[in-house]
């Protein structure tokens, strides 16, 4: 893909799919403002905007890394565990350098803080290098390589946490509290994380759209064999992509420690790798590689956080139970919408044959159950029946058209 191509990211401000995301974000905010019984968007607009901005920045930081990996034709399932490891390395380093201050809840000093941050980012670089080695030298599929580190890094982070606390504190613990004023400032000033996200987004955009490295990333994801035959050092490009993905996750881990004032490897960042992939995919990235943009990922992260915030405001109690479900549904819908053009061009059907016939009641029941859990049995039943009718109409229309 060349820069002269009209489809090349950076030729225009936003693509049509990204403008559609802008509209979807506006609609989600408007619907939430109307349905929310407390009308938080009306009465507390600055507080609501601050919460969404903070959560979007945290998600967006490592979603940008996921975007680079996906564009290069890979996948990284370990971002959540990398967040946990990064936070643990940061806290453990400060504990090792200034144990008395950490135990006494006192400032550890600039040198300890800078060293801890450097150690966390170095950990990200080493994990990214490990991923690249497993993928390029050992020839493991990216899914398998990063699935292994998804499990292994969190376990390693917990072992590191317990080993460090056993050595420098009276008792072994699975978490390390962080009270240094630097991290408190980062926690209290939401715009620090937003600014870091903005700078990182600009840097990533420049790499992808204004450098030879960016062209090679798109070429690698589009067709690896062709990229290799054209002289591109594909192994080095993969190394960059996986290191970038891991280091952005490590950077996000520092903000998680600041926001929560603790390094807790057991739960910190758990499942967040799927949110990063979701933000990239909703923003227009293709999981087959070679397609994606920074503006799309930014909008995808905003959209996900707006939808999750909407659920928390509408459901109020136990909204976090539905977060994973919502992310999964959003990803499926986004990918499906992205494939509609290919379906029409190739004469493919969404509900073909016996499989399509069985999928209609399955999807209808699923839809009805989800809505009944949030809006009541009657609304759920009506929604399930409506889905059944609509899917039936779609199947009839497809059978006549194709």
C-alpha positions as a printed NumPy array, in Angstrom:
array([[  0.   ,   0.   ,   0.   ],
       [  1.531,   3.311,  -0.983],
       [  0.932,   6.766,   0.434],
       [ -0.565,   7.851,  -2.848],
       [ -3.356,   5.324,  -2.415],
       [ -6.565,   7.019,  -1.3  ],
       [ -7.133,   4.245,   1.198],
       [ -3.788,   4.829,   2.909],
       [ -4.295,   6.032,   6.503],
       [ -3.448,   9.681,   6.855],
       [ -4.699,  10.833,   3.407],
       [ -7.872,  12.254,   4.99 ],
       [ -8.861,  13.249,   8.505],
       [-11.265,  10.339,   9.038],
       [-12.554,   7.488,   6.925],
       [-16.267,   6.817,   6.484],
       [-16.234,   4.021,   9.076],
       [-14.577,   6.37 ,  11.56 ],
       [-17.204,   9.056,  10.993],
       [-19.769,   6.342,  11.682],
       [-18.004,   5.686,  14.998],
       [-18.2  ,   9.393,  15.852],
       [-21.946,   9.253,  15.228],
       [-22.241,   6.085,  17.329],
       [-20.431,   7.773,  20.236],
       [-22.747,  10.791,  20.061],
       [-25.823,   8.538,  19.974],
       [-24.572,   6.464,  22.916],
       [-24.02 ,   9.593,  25.   ],
       [-27.433,  11.013,  24.045],
       [-29.293,   7.777,  24.822],
       [-27.483,   7.422,  28.148],
       [-28.338,  11.01 ,  29.092],
       [-32.01 ,  10.266,  28.443],
       [-32.261,   6.854,  30.114],
       [-30.038,   7.466,  33.161],
       [-32.338,   8.099,  36.109],
       [-29.745,  10.332,  37.792],
       [-29.066,  12.275,  34.562],
       [-25.358,  12.373,  35.402],
       [-24.402,  13.788,  32.018],
       [-26.707,  16.762,  32.652],
       [-25.946,  17.498,  36.297],
       [-22.288,  16.342,  36.463],
       [-20.926,  16.814,  32.937],
       [-17.335,  17.606,  33.968],
       [-17.128,  14.664,  36.367],
       [-18.576,  12.303,  33.753],
       [-16.204,  13.605,  31.07 ],
       [-13.255,  13.224,  33.44 ],
       [-14.117,   9.606,  34.229],
       [-14.542,   8.697,  30.563],
       [-11.322,  10.523,  29.649],
       [ -9.344,   8.69 ,  32.35 ],
       [-10.643,   5.254,  31.379],
       [-10.259,   5.942,  27.664],
       [ -6.654,   7.066,  28.131],
       [ -5.756,   3.956,  30.134],
       [ -7.34 ,   1.682,  27.543],
       [ -6.059,   3.691,  24.6  ],
       [ -2.408,   3.602,  25.662],
       [ -2.069,  -0.153,  25.243],
       [ -4.722,  -0.353,  22.508],
       [ -2.3  ,   1.641,  20.333],
       [  0.286,  -1.071,  20.883],
       [ -2.276,  -3.735,  20.025],
       [ -3.076,  -1.806,  16.833],
       [  0.544,  -1.881,  15.673],
       [  0.769,  -5.623,  16.345],
       [ -2.497,  -6.334,  14.506],
       [ -1.535,  -4.179,  11.514],
       [  1.706,  -6.2  ,  11.302],
       [ -0.377,  -9.378,  11.043],
       [  0.129, -10.567,  14.62 ],
       [ -1.847, -10.729,  17.838],
       [ -0.862, -10.117,  21.46 ],
       [ -3.021, -11.746,  24.126],
       [ -0.704, -10.87 ,  27.003],
       [ -1.343,  -7.118,  27.44 ],
       [ -3.37 ,  -7.56 ,  30.643],
       [ -0.696,  -9.747,  32.215],
       [  1.979,  -7.307,  31.028],
       [  0.123,  -4.544,  32.877],
       [  0.245,  -6.637,  36.053],
       [  3.931,  -7.444,  35.579],
       [  4.846,  -3.839,  34.85 ],
       [  3.104,  -2.572,  37.982],
       [  4.727,  -5.288,  40.071],
       [  8.208,  -4.559,  38.696],
       [  7.716,  -0.858,  39.429],
       [  6.558,  -1.386,  43.027],
       [  9.092,  -4.141,  43.717],
       [ 11.946,  -1.96 ,  42.452],
       [ 10.948,   0.904,  44.729],
       [ 10.59 ,  -1.506,  47.645],
       [ 14.06 ,  -2.935,  47.003],
       [ 15.661,   0.522,  46.666],
       [ 13.843,   2.211,  49.553],
       [ 12.325,  -0.448,  51.849],
       [ 12.095,   1.763,  54.945],
       [ 10.296,   4.526,  53.029],
       [  7.877,   2.1  ,  51.336],
       [  7.015,   0.397,  54.635],
       [  6.64 ,   3.739,  56.391],
       [  4.434,   5.222,  53.615],
       [  6.999,   7.951,  52.881],
       [  8.353,   9.37 ,  49.594],
       [ 10.981,   7.099,  48.047],
       [ 12.734,   9.89 ,  46.142],
       [ 13.05 ,  10.791,  42.444],
       [ 15.913,   8.369,  41.772],
       [ 13.914,   5.356,  42.997],
       [ 10.839,   6.457,  41.016],
       [ 12.783,   6.976,  37.775],
       [ 14.587,   3.668,  38.228],
       [ 11.286,   1.864,  38.857],
       [  9.696,   3.375,  35.749],
       [ 12.751,   2.443,  33.684],
       [ 12.644,  -1.108,  35.034],
       [  8.972,  -1.447,  34.063],
       [  9.541,  -0.231,  30.502],
       [ 12.589,  -2.489,  30.218],
       [ 10.425,  -5.418,  31.289],
       [  8.061,  -4.521,  28.446],
       [ 10.945,  -4.483,  25.961],
       [ 12.182,  -7.882,  27.167],
       [  8.707,  -9.434,  26.941],
       [  8.245,  -8.004,  23.445],
       [ 11.619,  -9.446,  22.443],
       [ 10.557, -12.824,  23.857],
       [  7.362, -12.721,  21.783],
       [  9.277, -11.829,  18.626],
       [ 11.78 , -14.642,  19.242],
       [  9.021, -17.199,  19.792],
       [  7.207, -16.086,  16.643],
       [ 10.177, -15.621,  14.292],
       [ 12.806, -18.118,  15.489],
       [ 10.761, -20.873,  17.139],
       [  7.976, -20.356,  14.57 ],
       [  5.166, -20.502,  17.101],
       [  1.861, -19.001,  15.957],
       [  1.42 , -15.571,  17.603],
       [ -1.766, -16.795,  19.271],
       [  0.07 , -19.646,  21.017],
       [  3.15 , -17.59 ,  21.92 ],
       [  1.19 , -14.787,  23.561],
       [ -1.348, -17.162,  25.098],
       [  1.554, -18.758,  26.963],
       [  2.73 , -15.391,  28.281],
       [ -0.849, -14.407,  29.097],
       [ -0.785, -17.116,  31.748],
       [  2.923, -17.102,  32.567],
       [  3.543, -13.377,  33.067],
       [  0.823, -12.991,  35.691],
       [  2.099, -15.999,  37.599],
       [  5.653, -14.634,  37.368],
       [  4.465, -11.22 ,  38.588],
       [  2.807, -12.77 ,  41.623],
       [  5.926, -14.804,  42.431],
       [  8.042, -11.653,  42.103],
       [  5.689,  -9.732,  44.378],
       [  5.708, -12.397,  47.076],
       [  9.472, -12.906,  46.852],
       [ 10.184,  -9.17 ,  47.136],
       [  7.825,  -8.593,  50.052],
       [  9.245, -11.645,  51.838],
       [ 12.769, -10.204,  51.471],
       [ 12.107,  -6.566,  52.393],
       [  9.021,  -6.597,  54.638],
       [  8.057,  -8.596,  57.736],
       [  5.45 , -10.651,  55.869],
       [  5.057, -12.134,  52.404],
       [  2.24 , -10.503,  50.453],
       [  0.585, -10.734,  47.033],
       [  0.398,  -6.934,  46.739],
       [  2.592,  -3.886,  47.326],
       [  1.101,  -0.544,  48.363],
       [  2.447,   2.561,  46.631],
       [  2.121,   5.941,  48.36 ],
       [  4.825,   8.072,  46.725],
       [  3.649,  11.656,  45.93 ],
       [  4.596,  11.239,  42.251],
       [  2.045,   8.468,  41.775],
       [ -0.514,  10.372,  43.857],
       [ -0.137,  13.354,  41.523],
       [ -0.654,  11.128,  38.49 ],
       [ -3.765,   9.652,  40.122],
       [ -5.295,  12.985,  41.102],
       [ -4.627,  14.732,  37.775],
       [ -6.534,  12.806,  35.129],
       [ -5.162,  14.997,  32.346],
       [ -1.661,  13.582,  32.798],
       [ -2.798,  10.2  ,  31.487],
       [ -4.814,  11.916,  28.746],
       [ -1.77 ,  13.946,  27.688],
       [  0.445,  10.845,  27.618],
       [ -2.186,   9.056,  25.532],
       [ -2.356,  12.006,  23.126],
       [  1.42 ,  12.187,  22.688],
       [  1.67 ,   8.422,  22.215],
       [ -1.177,   8.491,  19.679],
       [  0.575,  11.242,  17.693],
       [  3.862,   9.33 ,  17.808],
       [  2.17 ,   6.12 ,  16.642],
       [  0.338,   7.954,  13.862],
       [  3.596,   9.461,  12.607],
       [  5.266,   6.035,  12.578],
       [  2.423,   4.385,  10.696],
       [  1.746,   7.11 ,   8.133],
       [  4.957,   9.086,   7.69 ],
       [  7.813,   6.583,   7.906],
       [  9.25 ,   3.687,   5.938],
       [  8.774,   1.54 ,   9.038],
       [  5.039,   2.232,   8.895],
       [  4.844,   1.181,   5.249],
       [  6.71 ,  -2.003,   6.091],
       [  4.288,  -2.753,   8.957],
       [  1.315,  -2.492,   6.585],
       [  3.133,  -4.505,   3.905],
       [  3.998,  -7.237,   6.413],
       [  0.406,  -7.527,   7.576],
       [ -0.972,  -7.406,   4.051],
       [  1.213, -10.162,   2.62 ],
       [  4.22 , -11.423,   4.561],
       [  5.625, -13.516,   1.722],
       [  5.469, -10.608,  -0.716],
       [  7.024,  -8.295,   1.883],
       [  9.92 , -10.708,   2.41 ],
       [ 10.501, -11.117,  -1.342],
       [ 10.55 ,  -7.335,  -1.755],
       [ 13.494,  -7.12 ,   0.63 ],
       [ 11.756,  -6.131,   3.862],
       [ 13.386,  -7.609,   6.956],
       [ 10.162,  -9.043,   8.274],
       [ 11.664, -10.504,  11.464],
       [ 12.925,  -7.076,  12.525],
       [  9.538,  -5.508,  11.79 ],
       [  7.852,  -8.142,  13.943],
       [ 10.369,  -7.456,  16.694],
       [  9.462,  -3.778,  16.648],
       [  5.727,  -4.501,  16.609],
       [  5.776,  -6.889,  19.583],
       [  8.139,  -4.679,  21.591],
       [  5.916,  -1.674,  20.925],
       [  2.84 ,  -3.602,  22.025],
       [  4.464,  -4.861,  25.227],
       [  6.014,  -1.507,  26.122],
       [  2.725,   0.369,  25.732],
       [  1.127,  -2.209,  28.038],
       [  4.002,  -1.667,  30.489],
       [  3.395,   2.091,  30.33 ],
       [ -0.3  ,   1.536,  31.019],
       [  0.665,  -0.631,  34.001],
       [  2.374,   2.375,  35.605],
       [ -0.868,   4.356,  35.387],
       [ -2.827,   1.465,  36.874],
       [ -0.475,   1.419,  39.865],
       [ -0.879,   5.182,  40.243],
       [ -4.675,   5.072,  40.012],
       [ -5.084,   2.159,  42.421],
       [ -2.118,   3.008,  44.72 ],
       [ -1.152,  -0.649,  44.726],
       [  0.558,  -3.29 ,  42.623],
       [ -1.742,  -6.316,  42.725],
       [ -0.628,  -8.902,  40.145],
       [ -3.482, -11.295,  40.923],
       [ -6.208,  -9.068,  39.451],
       [ -4.603,  -5.954,  37.971],
       [ -5.275,  -5.7  ,  34.245],
       [ -7.043,  -9.062,  34.124],
       [ -8.875,  -9.488,  30.813],
       [ -7.803,  -6.068,  29.545],
       [ -5.995,  -7.536,  26.552],
       [ -9.39 ,  -8.292,  25.024],
       [-10.49 ,  -4.68 ,  25.539],
       [ -7.395,  -3.481,  23.666],
       [ -8.056,  -5.841,  20.76 ],
       [-11.723,  -4.823,  20.815],
       [-10.85 ,  -1.117,  20.606],
       [ -8.58 ,  -1.783,  17.628],
       [-11.114,  -3.981,  15.836],
       [-14.039,  -1.631,  16.476],
       [-11.809,   1.137,  15.135],
       [-11.358,  -0.665,  11.835],
       [ -8.342,  -2.945,  12.269],
       [ -8.517,  -6.246,  10.419],
       [ -7.386,  -9.28 ,  12.396],
       [ -5.911, -10.642,   9.176],
       [ -3.455,  -7.735,   9.215],
       [ -2.519,  -4.843,   6.949],
       [ -5.499,  -2.62 ,   7.814],
       [ -5.954,  -0.17 ,  10.666],
       [ -5.396,   3.407,  11.79 ],
       [ -4.649,   5.413,  14.917],
       [ -7.77 ,   7.644,  14.666],
       [ -9.889,   4.51 ,  14.372],
       [ -8.353,   2.977,  17.489],
       [ -8.837,   6.218,  19.442],
       [-12.502,   6.326,  18.456],
       [-12.852,   2.615,  19.179],
       [-11.487,   3.126,  22.703],
       [-13.804,   6.092,  23.292],
       [-16.792,   4.132,  22.022],
       [-16.071,   1.128,  24.245],
       [-15.636,   3.288,  27.341],
       [-18.782,   5.314,  26.569],
       [-20.815,   2.122,  26.207],
       [-19.376,   0.604,  29.402],
       [-19.995,   3.88 ,  31.252],
       [-23.557,   3.907,  29.92 ],
       [-24.19 ,   0.431,  31.306],
       [-22.832,   1.433,  34.72 ],
       [-25.116,   4.47 ,  34.801],
       [-28.213,   2.619,  33.607],
       [-27.842,  -0.674,  35.506],
       [-25.995,   0.91 ,  38.473],
       [-25.683,  -2.21 ,  40.674],
       [-23.469,  -5.004,  39.389],
       [-22.745,  -3.295,  36.061],
       [-19.215,  -4.721,  35.998],
       [-20.724,  -8.2  ,  35.575],
       [-21.814,  -7.239,  32.063],
       [-18.603,  -5.51 ,  30.937],
       [-17.045,  -8.569,  29.285],
       [-20.349,  -9.485,  27.664],
       [-20.711,  -6.   ,  26.222],
       [-17.171,  -5.939,  24.863],
       [-17.7  ,  -9.322,  23.208],
       [-20.97 ,  -8.265,  21.592],
       [-19.503,  -4.98 ,  20.364],
       [-16.564,  -6.786,  18.758],
       [-18.799,  -9.32 ,  16.997],
       [-21.094,  -6.565,  15.693],
       [-18.153,  -4.435,  14.536],
       [-16.491,  -7.299,  12.667],
       [-19.812,  -8.382,  11.165],
       [-20.56 ,  -4.876,   9.893],
       [-17.064,  -4.711,   8.435],
       [-17.676,  -7.969,   6.547],
       [-21.068,  -7.038,   5.069],
       [-19.501,  -5.615,   1.91 ],
       [-17.501,  -8.811,   1.376],
       [-20.625, -10.897,   1.962],
       [-22.565,  -8.999,  -0.7  ],
       [-19.692,  -9.012,  -3.208],
       [-19.042, -12.734,  -2.786],
       [-22.673, -13.809,  -2.762],
       [-22.333, -15.169,   0.776],
       [-25.233, -15.334,   3.216],
       [-25.351, -14.525,   6.919],
       [-27.845, -17.307,   7.613],
       [-27.128, -20.094,   5.114],
       [-28.688, -23.548,   5.087],
       [-29.413, -25.612,   8.191],
       [-26.763, -23.789,  10.219],
       [-28.475, -20.47 ,   9.552],
       [-31.838, -21.975,  10.44 ],
       [-30.492, -23.156,  13.806],
       [-28.699, -19.855,  14.408],
       [-31.953, -17.865,  14.255],
       [-33.52 , -19.249,  17.485],
       [-30.09 , -19.365,  19.157],
       [-29.468, -15.671,  18.552],
       [-33.047, -14.791,  19.485],
       [-32.846, -16.654,  22.807],
       [-29.471, -15.093,  23.54 ],
       [-30.816, -11.608,  22.804],
       [-33.905, -12.152,  24.933],
       [-31.928, -13.493,  27.896],
       [-29.474, -10.584,  27.877],
       [-32.224,  -7.963,  27.814],
       [-34.34 ,  -9.798,  30.394],
       [-31.431,  -9.717,  32.855],
       [-31.202,  -5.947,  32.568],
       [-34.71 ,  -4.756,  31.678],
       [-37.052,  -7.458,  32.962],
       [-38.645, -10.664,  31.686],
       [-41.396,  -9.026,  29.629],
       [-39.044,  -6.722,  27.756],
       [-36.643,  -9.617,  27.266],
       [-39.382, -11.843,  25.842],
       [-40.533,  -9.094,  23.487],
       [-36.956,  -8.459,  22.371],
       [-36.349, -12.151,  21.753],
       [-39.493, -12.434,  19.637],
       [-38.573,  -9.277,  17.714],
       [-35.108, -10.694,  17.008],
       [-36.693, -13.962,  15.86 ],
       [-38.94 , -12.135,  13.401],
       [-36.195,  -9.863,  12.083],
       [-33.746, -12.732,  11.573],
       [-36.464, -14.742,   9.86 ],
       [-37.148, -11.871,   7.488],
       [-33.408, -11.548,   6.801],
       [-33.158, -15.246,   5.958],
       [-36.103, -15.052,   3.558],
       [-34.623, -11.955,   1.899],
       [-31.243, -13.658,   1.496],
       [-32.789, -16.795,   0.047],
       [-34.572, -14.749,  -2.622],
       [-31.593, -12.551,  -3.416],
       [-28.941, -15.272,  -3.658]])
